Amino acid sequence: MPIHDQGYRRYEGRREAHGHTWLVITRAGIMERLRERKFLGLLLFAWLPFLVRSVQLYVASNYPQASFLNATPAMFRDYLSQQGVFVFFITLYVGSGLIANDRRANALQIYLSKPLTRVDYVVGKLATLLIFLTFVTWVPGILLLLMQILFAGSLAFLKANLFLFPAITVYSAVAVLMSAFTMLALSSLSKSRRFVAVMYAGLIFFTAAMYQALRGITGSRAWLFISPGDVLDVIGNKIFRSTEPQNYFAAALVTVVVLLAASVLVLERRVRGVEVVT
């Protein structure tokens, strides 16, 4: 009978560099979602508006009678606003269980008993959601700008609207960060993925309804700080140079900062385990 040595064996696999351990969590989270056909269908569906807008740009560039379809800064603003629907559903699908599932399985103690800090854990989970949300906001927005240049065969539109690149980038960043941080904070408050999804949906729809009710009663937009969706609209109008009044832009920025800070505070208090310092 052969006898096998069961003693210590030196690990010969690839070791992640210090400070890059969050990539393991992100990679696992992304691959887990990409194995699901329903989620892949959702991602593909989120790109349908991009195809529609691309056809619009093609027709406008090749048929003079369709000049009313020509690209304008407002078109890019409207496109990103429409993508908010897909941001909402992807945030629900991907984000609701990011931390809640680990809390239900008591996996936080396992994660944080390794040479993995809370920051590594949170960044890894956050990056998973950020990548998917960026894929349906900033990426198609920039590609749409490139499609306009390609179909027009000229840089005239881009030269006249150089602010569009930073505008698309900033708007997408604010929308993605608000959604991701809020969802991750809510996910850390419960062990139920479904309950987290309900909380997030309630937050979005209830605050919007409250804002509309208070605005109707008082006749003032000063209450917009309670509605993340309306805060994003104010910021979008400003960075895309809308002609609408921007009286509450500063208040909108403060609201975004407060929301992100509150989410970080919740995550700092809820994501706890046994940390090992090496």
C-alpha positions as CSV (number, residue, x, y, z in Angstrom):
1,M,0.0,0.0,0.0
2,P,1.5,3.4,-1.0
3,I,2.1,5.9,1.7
4,H,1.5,9.6,0.9
5,D,3.2,12.4,2.7
6,Q,0.5,14.5,4.3
7,G,2.9,17.1,5.7
8,Y,3.3,20.7,4.9
9,R,3.5,21.6,1.2
10,R,4.7,25.0,0.0
11,Y,2.1,26.9,-2.0
12,E,3.4,27.2,-5.6
13,G,0.5,29.0,-7.2
14,R,0.3,32.6,-8.3
15,R,0.1,35.1,-5.4
16,E,-1.8,38.3,-5.7
17,A,0.2,41.4,-5.0
18,H,-0.6,43.3,-1.8
19,G,-3.3,45.8,-2.4
20,H,-4.7,43.9,-5.4
21,T,-6.7,41.3,-3.5
22,W,-10.0,43.1,-4.2
23,L,-9.5,42.1,-7.9
24,V,-10.2,38.5,-6.9
25,I,-13.6,39.4,-5.4
26,T,-14.4,41.6,-8.5
27,R,-13.4,38.9,-10.9
28,A,-15.5,36.3,-9.2
29,G,-18.5,38.6,-9.0
30,I,-18.4,39.5,-12.7
31,M,-18.0,35.9,-13.8
32,E,-20.8,34.7,-11.6
33,R,-23.2,37.2,-13.3
34,L,-22.0,36.5,-16.8
35,R,-22.9,32.9,-16.4
36,E,-26.6,33.8,-16.0
37,R,-28.5,34.0,-19.3
38,K,-31.1,36.3,-17.8
39,F,-28.5,38.9,-16.9
40,L,-26.8,38.6,-20.3
41,G,-30.2,39.3,-21.9
42,L,-30.7,42.3,-19.7
43,L,-27.3,43.7,-20.8
44,L,-28.1,43.2,-24.4
45,F,-31.5,44.8,-24.0
46,A,-29.8,47.8,-22.4
47,W,-27.9,48.3,-25.6
48,L,-31.0,48.5,-27.8
49,P,-31.4,52.3,-27.3
50,F,-27.8,52.7,-28.5
51,L,-28.6,50.8,-31.7
52,V,-31.7,53.0,-32.2
53,R,-29.7,56.2,-31.7
54,S,-26.9,54.9,-34.1
55,V,-29.5,54.3,-36.8
56,Q,-30.8,57.8,-36.2
57,L,-27.4,59.3,-36.7
58,Y,-26.8,57.3,-39.8
59,V,-30.1,58.4,-41.4
60,A,-29.4,62.0,-40.4
61,S,-26.0,62.0,-42.0
62,N,-27.0,60.4,-45.3
63,Y,-30.4,61.8,-46.0
64,P,-30.8,65.6,-46.0
65,Q,-34.5,65.4,-45.6
66,A,-33.9,63.8,-42.2
67,S,-31.8,66.6,-40.9
68,F,-34.2,67.0,-38.0
69,L,-32.5,63.9,-36.6
70,N,-29.1,65.5,-36.5
71,A,-27.1,65.0,-33.3
72,T,-27.3,67.7,-30.6
73,P,-26.0,67.9,-27.0
74,A,-29.6,67.4,-25.8
75,M,-29.7,64.0,-27.6
76,F,-26.8,62.7,-25.6
77,R,-28.4,64.1,-22.4
78,D,-31.7,62.4,-23.2
79,Y,-29.9,59.1,-24.1
80,L,-28.1,58.9,-20.7
81,S,-31.4,59.8,-18.9
82,Q,-33.1,56.9,-20.7
83,Q,-30.4,54.6,-19.6
84,G,-31.4,55.3,-16.0
85,V,-34.0,52.6,-16.4
86,F,-31.3,50.0,-17.1
87,V,-29.1,51.4,-14.4
88,F,-32.0,50.8,-11.9
89,F,-32.6,47.1,-13.0
90,I,-28.9,46.2,-13.2
91,T,-28.3,47.7,-9.8
92,L,-31.2,45.6,-8.4
93,Y,-30.0,42.4,-10.1
94,V,-26.3,42.7,-9.3
95,G,-26.1,44.8,-6.2
96,S,-28.9,43.5,-3.9
97,G,-27.0,40.4,-3.0
98,L,-23.4,41.6,-3.0
99,I,-23.1,41.8,0.7
100,A,-26.5,40.4,1.8
101,N,-25.7,37.0,0.5
102,D,-22.4,36.9,2.4
103,R,-24.1,38.0,5.6
104,R,-26.7,35.3,5.2
105,A,-24.0,32.7,4.8
106,N,-21.8,34.2,7.6
107,A,-19.1,34.6,5.0
108,L,-17.8,37.9,6.2
109,Q,-15.8,36.2,9.0
110,I,-14.2,34.0,6.4
111,Y,-13.4,36.9,4.0
112,L,-12.0,39.1,6.8
113,S,-10.1,36.3,8.6
114,K,-7.7,36.3,5.6
115,P,-5.2,39.0,4.8
116,L,-8.1,41.0,3.4
117,T,-9.2,44.3,4.9
118,R,-12.7,45.7,4.9
119,V,-11.5,48.2,2.3
120,D,-10.4,45.4,0.0
121,Y,-13.7,43.6,0.5
122,V,-15.9,46.7,-0.1
123,V,-13.9,47.9,-3.1
124,G,-14.1,44.4,-4.7
125,K,-17.9,44.3,-4.3
126,L,-18.3,47.9,-5.4
127,A,-16.1,47.4,-8.5
128,T,-18.3,44.5,-9.6
129,L,-21.4,46.8,-9.8
130,L,-19.5,49.8,-11.1
131,I,-18.2,47.9,-14.1
132,F,-21.6,46.7,-15.2
133,L,-23.2,50.1,-14.7
134,T,-20.4,51.8,-16.6
135,F,-20.9,49.3,-19.4
136,V,-24.5,50.6,-20.0
137,T,-23.8,54.3,-19.4
138,W,-20.4,55.8,-20.2
139,V,-19.3,53.1,-22.7
140,P,-22.4,53.5,-25.1
141,G,-22.4,57.2,-24.5
142,I,-18.9,57.6,-25.7
143,L,-19.4,55.1,-28.6
144,L,-22.4,57.1,-29.7
145,L,-20.2,60.2,-29.9
146,L,-17.7,58.3,-32.0
147,M,-20.5,57.0,-34.2
148,Q,-21.6,60.5,-34.9
149,I,-18.1,61.4,-36.1
150,L,-17.9,58.3,-38.2
151,F,-21.2,58.7,-40.0
152,A,-20.7,62.5,-40.5
153,G,-17.2,62.0,-41.7
154,S,-16.2,65.2,-40.0
155,L,-15.1,66.5,-36.6
156,A,-17.2,69.7,-36.9
157,F,-19.8,68.5,-34.4
158,L,-17.1,67.4,-31.9
159,K,-15.2,70.7,-32.3
160,A,-18.4,72.7,-31.7
161,N,-19.3,70.6,-28.6
162,L,-16.0,69.6,-27.0
163,F,-17.7,69.7,-23.6
164,L,-19.6,66.5,-24.5
165,F,-16.8,64.1,-23.6
166,P,-16.3,65.4,-20.0
167,A,-20.1,65.9,-19.7
168,I,-20.8,62.2,-20.6
169,T,-18.1,61.1,-18.3
170,V,-19.1,63.2,-15.3
171,Y,-22.8,62.5,-15.7
172,S,-22.2,58.7,-16.0
173,A,-19.8,58.8,-13.0
174,V,-22.3,60.6,-10.8
175,A,-25.2,58.3,-11.8
176,V,-23.1,55.1,-11.4
177,L,-21.5,56.1,-8.0
178,M,-24.8,57.2,-6.5
179,S,-26.5,53.9,-7.5
180,A,-23.6,51.6,-6.6
181,F,-22.8,53.2,-3.2
182,T,-26.5,53.4,-2.1
183,M,-27.2,49.8,-3.1
184,L,-24.1,48.4,-1.5
185,A,-24.9,50.2,1.8
186,L,-28.5,48.8,1.7
187,S,-27.1,45.4,0.9
188,S,-25.0,45.5,4.1
189,L,-28.2,46.2,6.2
190,S,-29.9,42.9,5.6
191,K,-29.3,39.2,5.0
192,S,-32.2,39.0,2.5
193,R,-31.4,39.9,-1.1
194,R,-35.1,40.4,-1.9
195,F,-35.6,42.7,1.0
196,V,-32.6,44.8,-0.1
197,A,-34.1,45.1,-3.6
198,V,-37.4,46.2,-2.1
199,M,-35.6,48.8,0.0
200,Y,-33.8,50.2,-3.0
201,A,-36.9,50.3,-5.2
202,G,-38.8,52.0,-2.3
203,L,-36.1,54.5,-1.8
204,I,-36.1,55.5,-5.5
205,F,-39.8,55.6,-6.1
206,F,-41.0,56.9,-2.6
207,T,-38.5,59.8,-2.6
208,A,-39.5,60.8,-6.1
209,A,-43.2,60.7,-5.1
210,M,-42.5,62.7,-2.0
211,Y,-40.6,65.3,-3.9
212,Q,-43.4,65.7,-6.5
213,A,-46.0,66.0,-3.7
214,L,-44.0,68.7,-1.8
215,R,-43.2,70.6,-4.9
216,G,-46.9,70.6,-5.8
217,I,-47.9,71.8,-2.3
218,T,-45.2,74.5,-1.9
219,G,-44.5,75.3,-5.6
220,S,-40.8,75.1,-4.9
221,R,-38.1,72.8,-6.2
222,A,-36.1,73.2,-3.0
223,W,-37.2,69.8,-1.9
224,L,-35.3,68.0,-4.7
225,F,-32.6,67.0,-2.2
226,I,-34.8,64.2,-1.0
227,S,-35.0,62.6,-4.4
228,P,-31.8,61.1,-5.9
229,G,-33.4,60.9,-9.4
230,D,-34.3,64.6,-9.4
231,V,-30.9,65.5,-8.0
232,L,-29.3,63.7,-11.0
233,D,-31.5,65.6,-13.4
234,V,-30.4,69.0,-12.0
235,I,-26.7,67.9,-12.3
236,G,-27.3,66.6,-15.9
237,N,-29.0,69.9,-16.9
238,K,-26.0,71.8,-15.7
239,I,-23.1,69.8,-17.2
240,F,-24.9,69.4,-20.6
241,R,-25.5,73.2,-20.6
242,S,-29.3,73.1,-20.6
243,T,-31.2,76.3,-20.8
244,E,-33.3,75.4,-17.7
245,P,-32.6,77.4,-14.6
246,Q,-29.8,76.0,-12.4
247,N,-30.7,77.6,-9.1
248,Y,-30.3,74.3,-7.2
249,F,-27.1,72.9,-8.7
250,A,-25.1,73.6,-5.5
251,A,-27.7,71.9,-3.4
252,A,-27.7,68.9,-5.8
253,L,-23.9,68.5,-5.4
254,V,-24.2,68.7,-1.7
255,T,-26.9,66.0,-1.7
256,V,-24.7,63.7,-3.8
257,V,-21.7,64.2,-1.4
258,V,-24.0,63.6,1.7
259,L,-25.5,60.4,0.1
260,L,-22.0,59.0,-0.7
261,A,-20.7,59.9,2.7
262,A,-23.7,58.3,4.4
263,S,-23.2,55.1,2.3
264,V,-19.5,54.9,3.3
265,L,-20.4,55.3,7.0
266,V,-23.0,52.5,6.8
267,L,-20.5,50.2,5.1
268,E,-17.8,51.0,7.6
269,R,-20.1,50.0,10.5
270,R,-21.8,47.0,8.9
271,V,-18.9,45.3,7.2
272,R,-17.0,43.8,10.1
273,G,-15.2,40.6,10.8
274,V,-11.8,39.3,12.0
275,E,-9.0,41.3,10.3
276,V,-5.6,39.8,10.2
277,V,-2.7,42.2,9.9
278,T,0.3,40.8,8.1
